[in-house]
Amino acid sequence: MTHAPVTGRPLKIAVLGAGVVGTEVIRALVTDSHDLGARIGAAVELVGVGVRDVAADRDAIVPTSLLTSNAADLVAGADIVVELMGGIEPARTLILHAFETGASVVTANKALIAAHGPELYEAAERAGRDLYFEAAVAGAIPVVRALRESLSGDHVRRVLGIVNGTTNYILDQMTTDGLDMAQALSQAQELGYAEADPTADVEGMDAAAKAAIIAALAFHTRMPLAAVAREGITTVTKEDVDAARDAGYVIKLLAIVEDTEAGVQARVHPSLVPVGHPLAGVHGAFNAVFVEADDAGELMFYGRGAGGAPTASAVLGDIVSAARHRAHGGLAPAESAYAAIPIAAAAEAHTRLQIRLVVADRPGVLAQVSTALADHGVSIEAVRQHDTPAARTHGGVELIIITHRARQADLDATVAELAELDAVIKVASALRVEGV
Amino acid sequence: MTHAPVTGRPLKIAVLGAGVVGTEVIRALVTDSHDLGARIGAAVELVGVGVRDVAADRDAIVPTSLLTSNAADLVAGADIVVELMGGIEPARTLILHAFETGASVVTANKALIAAHGPELYEAAERAGRDLYFEAAVAGAIPVVRALRESLSGDHVRRVLGIVNGTTNYILDQMTTDGLDMAQALSQAQELGYAEADPTADVEGMDAAAKAAIIAALAFHTRMPLAAVAREGITTVTKEDVDAARDAGYVIKLLAIVEDTEAGVQARVHPSLVPVGHPLAGVHGAFNAVFVEADDAGELMFYGRGAGGAPTASAVLGDIVSAARHRAHGGLAPAESAYAAIPIAAAAEAHTRLQIRLVVADRPGVLAQVSTALADHGVSIEAVRQHDTPAARTHGGVELIIITHRARQADLDATVAELAELDAVIKVASALRVEGV
């Protein structure tokens, strides 16, 4: 037996933060400690809960005697630190402190892992301790473990993820109930799926942080958050959704990470997905992550990507894993061990576009438009003309083009040239087509 | 650091079996050994491949010098034994031998784990070694790891799985292309999705073995294969598929494991699934496993459940995990540590039925039928009458009833009584409705 024997004393668990997720995790640690102990093969003990203000948090589920505002001391005495405060500081400093004092760390902090993952991985490795963060990406959906462990003998080529429930809810309502963006957003806010200030969700910032984490795991490399190309859903219109539907697509906000010839790449943008694609069937606030790997082929992981209980489920699974290692030896895969792979510029991505144009209603227009595409080496898969009310208010008709696959830079140049053509009254939208 | 230091020498890997999966695994061990070593944090070395007949397997990818028909000796010198022979013996004896000589084991052998899982878990635990078997359930889909590790801090209530690609292909073709069972089966055979003797698939034996494994993992208990209630798809007709579609359902062969008040239960049978359910969108030979857990809520894992490369992906992921433990210490979760939970009889399951009757076309028939259901405490959710050619050949009309949820025993008694009614010419079928 190479593993260390079970320690005689219970493993000491410190939880930092007693918000929605923290409360669920604390509840489980208090009420299910027997089951958790059986699964770990060693007893666990909640030794304290770090909160900002002990008086204010007095009515939480946790016994008042365990509450402390001295997080640093709490961390120093723990075997496992569970960071559920969110934000960069003081979470980052406390986690580094935890590793220094010999604790393993479980966190749900997506912003922190996306921004400071490599620093934290290295600190974990130096300490010979675990850093688990399943809950940082897509809540209870075990995509981090799948990429870190299950697919560790395979080569991931591409991941397409619906990783933000708010934007999926909004786009799904626009698709299935015919709402416009403003209606769908206000409905999402009424139902609690969107914040009063929805910027982080609708502008794709939340999804971009997850894309950075997924890229690092999928390709065993580093993906700075700043290198993730990002576009939100605010410009997506009901007309875009309708045009996509007519062509057999639904619009989803996708986080896409790809291993291309030019390097690895991560981007977030609204995307047309074929209705037959498994991601097209992901409705409401659900999340799903679609993985394409050399040997495994196509895999999809689906579930609730947010909420107190689903996030707590992921955190508790990580606590069991970290505790098993503390009790029996062992270490989570070291993410810092891998070499840096070049990051390809966003302009080097290859994709397809659905371009919606308002054009003059006269002969020769399609020839002019087709020539502009051909000049940039972009070929056309399908073209349709529509007489829409919106186009008529601009004194033209709508022309919808779906291109074949081409370089993003060439597609961008094509769209810019189309906007300059005298036959083109307006470029209504240009949306990427993915998952084909 | 509680974990053992990295060993100085490469980890010795022995592969038993050089069939479709074995060849893929051997290829990866030979050509990707550098990448695998980086992910493990230690070098690995393929030390031999056990085959029945060295001369016959000479043209395989593996160097002839590594081929041996002496599997026992090969096992005795290995750090990790990868069992890809299939069948119960000699696989079982060789795996027990591997644990005795201090090796960890990775296997794709579903029949063996379903029949002898507890014995093997115990042998692994006694030896302080790992037993990994991701590939035994649903190929590359990491459902074993999800249940064993990711959900280890949650309570799984129910799992519904499409775990047999052959039957999903057949039922999907009947649904989408209107084929009858014989046509769909022969198409599946032509395309290589079904064996010349399709019994193990179409009679649900393959799915039952997977159900036994899933139940054991989901509920941390033992589920003998003999306790899995099993019904195949051979009795499903085109008329059943059409009637289901009219009511908003598709028919899938589901492996269902449930934690009920009467105990845990595992069963395999054709099931009506609502078209809006994520499992309804699983087409062709794909597999998917839908998990309902207390905290995580609904999760689904989707992908290719068979084939050389997808199965090899799962095996390689397990090899990396087992090798990491050999190199750095640590141990996979011990499945033998859990107590036995009572197993509920199949008759105690609660489900709903779609009952298709051919009844006499005269007044009072519905009253007679409704009374029979009410007498057994079974209430009706929907009832439709159809004038079908098939019913007409029996001199009646078709009556399709969907019941509310009731005890299986009461539903069985209801169907038996319906068959005896003078108004009922024939019970055409009675299929369970699941996923609602």
Interface residues (C-beta under 8 A of the other chain):
Chain A: M1 T2 H3 A4 E24 A28 D32 L36 A38 R39 G41 G128 E134 G139 A140 I141 P142 R145 A146 E149 S150 L151 S152 G153 D154 H220 P278 G281 A293 D294 D295 A296 G297 E298 L299 M300 F301 Y302 G303 R304 G307 A309 P310 A312 S313 A314 V315 L316 G317 D318 I319 V320 S321 R324 H325 R326 H328 G329 G330 L331 P333 A334 A337 Y338
Chain B: M1 T2 H3 A4 E24 A28 D32 L36 A38 R39 G41 A127 G128 E134 G139 A140 I141 P142 R145 A146 E149 S150 L151 S152 G153 D154 H220 P278 G281 A293 D294 D295 A296 G297 E298 L299 M300 F301 Y302 G303 R304 G307 A309 P310 A312 S313 A314 V315 L316 G317 D318 I319 V320 S321 R324 H325 R326 H328 G329 G330 L331 P333 A334 A337 Y338
